[in-house]
Amino acid sequence: MVTEHPEPGEVIWCDDAGVTCRRWNWRQGRRTMVTVDTRAMWLVLEALGPM
């Protein structure tokens, strides 16, 4: 297990238990993974429009 700490001013996603995503990237983690036992989840989908 590795403990990482966000940089000052870095954008993160977190919940009451800790950081789940940083540096604008989705990160896999045992605590937040979806399994056959998962009963509820939220999916956030984002996209950039044409530039």
C-alpha positions in Angstrom: 0.0 0.0 0.0 1.3 3.5 -0.9 0.1 6.7 0.7 0.0 9.7 -1.6 -0.9 13.3 -0.7 -2.4 15.8 -3.1 -0.3 18.8 -4.1 -1.4 22.2 -2.8 -4.2 23.5 -5.1 -4.6 20.1 -6.9 -8.1 19.2 -7.9 -9.3 16.0 -6.3 -12.5 13.9 -5.9 -13.2 12.6 -2.4 -15.7 11.3 -0.1 -15.9 11.1 3.7 -13.4 8.2 3.7 -10.7 9.9 1.6 -9.5 10.8 -1.9 -10.8 8.6 -4.7 -9.4 10.5 -7.8 -6.7 13.1 -8.4 -4.9 14.8 -11.3 -8.2 14.7 -13.3 -7.7 10.9 -13.8 -9.9 8.1 -12.8 -8.0 5.7 -10.5 -8.8 2.2 -9.6 -8.9 1.4 -6.0 -10.1 -1.6 -3.9 -12.3 0.6 -1.7 -14.3 2.1 -4.6 -14.3 -0.7 -7.2 -17.5 -2.2 -8.6 -18.0 -5.9 -7.9 -20.8 -8.5 -8.2 -21.8 -7.5 -4.7 -22.2 -3.8 -5.6 -25.8 -2.6 -5.1 -25.7 1.1 -5.8 -23.3 3.4 -7.7 -23.1 6.7 -9.5 -21.5 7.1 -13.0 -20.2 10.5 -13.9 -19.7 10.9 -17.7 -18.1 14.0 -19.1 -17.0 15.1 -22.5 -15.6 18.2 -24.2 -17.6 19.8 -27.0 -16.0 20.4 -30.4 -13.3 23.0 -30.3 
